[in-house]
Amino acid sequence: MTTMTMEELSKKLAKIDFCMFNTTGGSGRINSRPMSNNGDVEYDGDSWFFSYEDTRKVSEIGRNSGLALTFTAPPSILGKPGIFIAIDGQATLIRDKAQFEQHWVRDLDRWFPEGIDTPGILLIKVSAQAIDYWDGEDNGRIELPSVDAVSGGAV
C-alpha cells in the first residue's frame, strides 16, 4: 500500500464530474443520488454542491449532517483499472450568495436558470473527515482533521 497525497488525489478528482451523494434517511436507510462537483476540485478536503432547499437530501442533512460521497473513473484505454474514491464527511448548508458566487460555474444555469438569484437555491459544503481510495493496486486512506479540531474547538 502506498500513500497518495491530497494534491495527487485532487488531480484525479478533477477528471471525475459526478459522484454518488449518500445521506441517511428515515429509519437509518441510506439514500443515494448522482450529483456533480461542477469542476470545483482544487481539493483540500471540501466538496461543493448546489441544490434546491426543498429536496429530500437537504432535509436529511438537516437531521444528520454525516454523509458519504463516492467517485469512480473508468479504466484507461490501456487497461489500467479506474480509481474509486470514498469520502466520509460532514455537510454544512450555506445560504450566502457571496459564497454562491465563489463556487458558481456557467453550466449550473441549466438547473438554476436565475443563477445565484434562483429562488430556493443553496450550497452544500461537504468537509471530508476520511478519504479511502483504490487505484489499481495502489490503495490507501487519508485522515483529515475535523472542522472543530482545525478551529480549536472540541472534537
Beta strands, then each sheet from edge to edge (+ up, - down):
strand 1: 18-24
strand 2: 30-36
strand 3: 46-52
strand 4: 66-72
strand 5: 83-94
strand 6: 121-135
strand 7: 138-143
sheet 1: 2+ 1- 4+ 5- 6+ 3-
sheet 2: 2+ 1- 4+ 5- 6+ 7-
end
